[in-house]
Amino acid sequence: MPLRYAGQWEAIHWAVWKIEETEEELWRSASLDLSERRTIQAIRHPRRRLESLAARAARRTLPSQEGFSLSHSFPWAAAATAPHPVGIDIERLRPFPLSVWLYFTEESERQDAINENLTHWHFWCAKELSYKILCQKYDKISFRKELRVRGEVVEFLRGSQQHLIRVHFVSTEEWLLGIGRPVEESFVG
C-alpha cells in the first residue's frame, strides 16, 4: 500500500499517497460506493482517474468524519478528514510559473512572501485549500481579489463578509501539503 505519510493537526487527520499502482489496483484500494464509482468512471483522462482514485484510497485510511477534502498532484494524492469543514491541497514541488503568481496575488502579498519566507507554492496551497472550504458557501471566489494570505491565516473578504481560514503546512523535498480549517466555530458550508 503506497500510503507514505499520515498525520494529525488539531482535529484534522491527513494522509499522503504515492501513486505506484495500476488503475485496477487503485479501484480495489479505494473501495468506492456507487455514487463515487460513477464520478470516477466519468473522468476520461487516465492520469486524472488514477489521481482521483488514489485520493479516495488515502481517505479510506483515515477516520470517517463529517468534513473531508481531497487533492492530487501526480504522483501524489492526499486526503483529510475532520469533524468540521476542512480543506487540503498537495503540490508536487517544481518551478512556479511567474504569470500564475502575478495572476493570483496582489503586490502586497508578493512582498509578504519575501518577508515571511514563504514560497509561491505556500500561497497557492493556502488559497486553494481555502477555496475548497469557502466554495461550499460562496460562488466564484477570486483568488486575487478576495483571498489574502497573512502568514498562517487566509482572509476571505467579500463586501461586509469576512472569514478566516487557519492553515498548516507539511513538506518534503518532493511536495508541499497545505491543510486548513475555518477559524470561526460557527462556519457552516
TAKABEL-V669291 format. One record per pair of residues at least 12 apart in sequence whose C-alpha atoms are under 8 Angstrom apart, sorted by sequence separation. I is the first residue (numbers start at 1). J is the second residue. D is the distance in whole Angstrom. If there is no record, write none. Layout:
I;J;D / I;J;D
This chain:
3;15;7 / 4;16;6 / 5;17;7 / 40;52;7 / 68;80;5 / 69;81;7 / 78;90;7 / 131;143;8 / 146;158;6 / 153;165;5 / 154;166;6 / 167;179;6 / 168;180;6 / 3;16;6 / 4;17;5 / 40;53;7 / 68;81;4 / 77;90;7 / 153;166;5 / 154;167;7 / 167;180;4 / 3;17;4 / 4;18;6 / 56;70;7 / 67;81;5 / 68;82;6 / 76;90;7 / 152;166;6 / 153;167;6 / 166;180;5 / 167;181;7 / 2;17;6 / 3;18;6 / 55;70;6 / 66;81;7 / 67;82;5 / 76;91;8 / 152;167;5 / 165;180;6 / 166;181;5 / 2;18;5 / 55;71;6 / 65;81;6 / 66;82;6 / 67;83;6 / 76;92;7 / 127;143;6 / 152;168;7 / 165;181;5 / 166;182;6 / 2;19;7 / 55;72;7 / 64;81;7 / 65;82;6 / 66;83;5 / 67;84;5 / 68;85;7 / 69;86;6 / 70;87;8 / 71;88;6 / 72;89;7 / 73;90;6 / 75;92;8 / 165;182;4 / 166;183;6 / 2;20;7 / 62;80;8 / 63;81;7 / 65;83;5 / 66;84;7 / 67;85;5 / 68;86;6 / 69;87;5 / 70;88;6 / 71;89;5 / 72;90;6 / 73;91;5 / 74;92;7 / 164;182;6 / 165;183;5 / 52;71;8 / 58;77;7 / 59;78;8 / 62;81;7 / 66;85;8 / 67;86;6 / 68;87;7 / 69;88;6 / 70;89;7 / 71;90;6 / 72;91;7 / 73;92;6 / 101;120;7 / 163;182;7 / 164;183;5 / 52;72;7 / 58;78;6 / 59;79;5 / 127;147;7 / 163;183;8 / 164;184;7 / 51;72;6 / 58;79;6 / 59;80;7 / 127;148;8 / 163;184;7 / 51;73;7 / 55;77;5 / 59;81;8 / 127;149;7 / 30;53;6 / 51;74;7 / 54;77;6 / 55;78;5 / 56;79;7 / 126;149;7 / 26;50;7 / 30;54;7 / 32;56;8 / 51;75;8 / 54;78;8 / 55;79;6 / 96;120;7 / 130;154;7 / 51;76;7 / 52;77;8 / 96;121;7 / 23;49;8 / 27;53;7 / 30;56;5 / 31;57;7 / 51;77;6 / 123;149;7 / 23;50;6 / 26;53;6 / 30;57;4 / 47;74;8 / 127;154;7 / 22;50;8 / 26;54;6 / 29;57;6 / 30;58;8 / 93;121;8 / 126;154;7 / 31;60;8 / 23;53;8 / 30;60;7 / 91;121;7 / 19;50;8 / 26;57;7 / 19;51;7 / 91;125;7 / 19;54;7 / 90;125;7 / 116;151;7 / 130;165;6 / 18;54;8 / 89;125;5 / 17;54;7 / 88;125;8 / 89;126;8 / 17;55;7 / 105;143;7 / 106;144;6 / 112;150;8 / 89;128;6 / 104;143;5 / 105;144;5 / 106;145;8 / 109;148;7 / 17;57;8 / 88;128;8 / 89;129;5 / 104;144;4 / 109;149;7 / 17;58;6 / 88;129;5 / 103;144;7 / 126;167;7 / 16;58;6 / 87;129;4 / 15;58;6 / 86;129;8 / 87;130;6 / 105;148;8 / 15;59;7 / 87;131;8 / 88;132;8 / 87;132;6 / 15;61;7 / 86;132;8 / 87;133;6 / 15;62;7 / 86;133;6 / 122;169;8 / 14;62;7 / 85;133;6 / 133;181;8 / 13;62;7 / 129;178;7 / 133;182;8 / 13;63;7 / 129;179;7 / 130;180;7 / 125;176;8 / 129;180;6 / 130;181;8 / 137;188;8 / 125;177;7 / 126;178;6 / 137;189;5 / 125;178;5 / 126;179;8 / 136;189;5 / 122;176;8 / 126;180;8 / 135;189;8 / 3;58;7 / 19;74;7 / 20;75;8 / 121;176;7 / 134;189;7 / 19;75;5 / 122;178;7 / 133;189;7 / 18;75;6 / 19;76;6 / 18;76;5 / 19;77;7 / 17;76;6 / 18;77;6 / 16;76;7 / 17;77;5 / 16;77;6 / 17;78;6 / 16;78;4 / 15;78;6 / 16;79;7 / 69;132;8 / 14;78;7 / 15;79;5 / 14;79;6 / 15;80;7 / 14;80;4 / 13;80;5 / 14;81;7 / 12;80;7 / 13;81;5 / 12;81;6 / 13;82;6 / 12;82;5 / 11;82;6 / 12;83;8 / 11;83;7 / 12;86;8 / 93;173;8 / 93;174;6 / 92;174;6 / 93;175;5 / 92;175;4 / 93;176;7 / 91;175;6 / 92;176;7 / 90;175;7 / 91;176;5 / 90;176;6 / 91;177;7 / 90;177;4 / 89;177;6 / 90;178;6 / 88;177;7 / 89;178;5 / 88;178;6 / 89;179;7 / 88;179;5 / 87;179;6 / 88;180;6 / 86;179;7 / 87;180;5 / 86;180;6 / 87;181;6 / 86;181;5 / 85;181;6 / 86;182;7 / 84;181;8 / 85;182;7 / 80;179;8 / 85;187;8 / 85;188;7 / 85;189;7 / 9;168;8
